[in-house]
Every structure is written in structure tokens, then in C-alpha cells.
């Protein structure tokens, strides 16, 4: 793959099947950490890494023809993946759950304007 990613390079996948393409995304990963304090010390003596959380905001999701034909409901999706193909690598967020959905659509089309996801894992591979 060469060039810049397009909306067909960002998509939702369920059991290996592409169910929606995404126009754009924004991802934020946070990690909770805890400091270890010792008696008599003015600063923490160590930090302990905590859990990592991946939150992704997707804009303009379009259901694929197969998904529409199969009657997919984004509201029922659970444990799906978000795949982002870049020129030199692929990023996959797995075990995703939606956090919020904002829907705007024309008749006969399933278009979701904004979807907020939480993923349990982020995998990055070279292509």
C-alpha cells in the first residue's frame, strides 16, 4: 500500500468481516500509574504502571453493503475490532465496545456521525 490512508483503510471488523468504513478517527491512550511514597521522603520513591485504556472517536461510519444486507445493528455490536491501515503499518484495536453513538442518516442509509469506542488492546504490525 502506498500513499495516504483513505476511508476504506479505516474500518470496523467483526469475526474477520468488514462491517463499516470510517472517514476519520482520533485515538487517545491513557495509563493510570501509582506513586510509591516512603516515610520521610519529600518525593515519591517509585511509580508503578497501571492499566492502559484506549479511547477512540470515529467520525462518519458507513455500513458496508454486506452489513446492511445482513441487517447489522451497530447498537448490538460487541467485541469488534477497529483496523487502521497506514502506508507502513497496520494498527488494530481489539475487543472494542462502543461508549456513545450519535446518528444522522438519510433514508435507506446507515450513517453514524460520531462513535466513541473503548478498546482493550492496541496491536501495531508492519506491512
QUISUL-V378665 format. One record per pair of residues at least 4 apart in sequence whose C-alpha atoms are under 7 Angstrom apart, sorted by the first residue. I is the first residue (numbers start at 0). J is the second residue. Records with the same first field share a line. If there is no record, write none. Layout:
I->J / J
This chain:
0->86
1->86
2->86
3->86
4->8 / 84 / 85 / 86
6->20 / 21 / 22 / 23
7->20
8->83 / 84
9->20 / 21 / 82 / 83 / 84
10->17 / 19 / 20 / 21 / 81 / 82 / 83
11->17 / 18 / 19 / 20 / 80 / 81 / 82
12->16 / 17 / 18 / 79 / 80 / 81
13->17 / 18 / 79 / 80
18->62 / 63 / 66
19->60 / 61 / 62 / 63
20->60 / 61 / 62 / 63
21->57 / 58 / 59 / 60 / 61
22->58 / 59 / 60
23->57 / 58
24->55 / 56 / 57 / 58
25->55 / 56 / 57
26->54 / 55 / 56
27->53 / 54 / 55
28->51 / 52 / 53 / 54
29->51 / 52 / 53
30->49 / 50 / 51 / 52
31->48 / 49 / 50 / 51
32->46 / 47 / 48 / 49
33->46 / 47 / 48 / 49
34->43 / 45 / 46 / 47
35->43 / 44 / 45 / 46
36->43 / 44
37->43 / 44
52->119
53->117 / 118 / 119
54->116 / 117 / 118
55->115 / 116 / 117
56->113 / 114 / 115 / 116
57->113 / 114 / 115
58->112 / 113 / 114
59->110 / 111 / 112 / 113
60->110 / 111 / 112
61->109 / 110 / 111
62->66 / 67 / 109 / 110
63->67
64->68
65->69
66->70 / 71
67->71
72->76
77->95 / 96
78->94 / 95 / 96
79->93 / 94 / 95
80->91 / 92 / 93 / 94 / 95
81->91 / 92 / 93
82->90 / 91 / 92
83->89 / 90 / 91
84->88 / 89 / 90
85->89
87->125 / 126
88->123 / 124 / 125 / 126
89->123 / 124 / 125 / 126
90->121 / 122 / 123 / 124
91->121 / 122 / 123
92->118 / 120 / 121 / 122
93->118 / 119 / 120 / 121
94->118 / 119
95->116 / 117 / 118 / 119
96->116 / 117 / 118
97->114 / 115 / 116 / 117
98->115 / 116 / 117
99->114 / 115
100->113 / 114 / 115
101->111 / 112 / 113 / 114
102->110 / 111 / 112
103->110 / 111 / 112
104->108 / 109 / 110
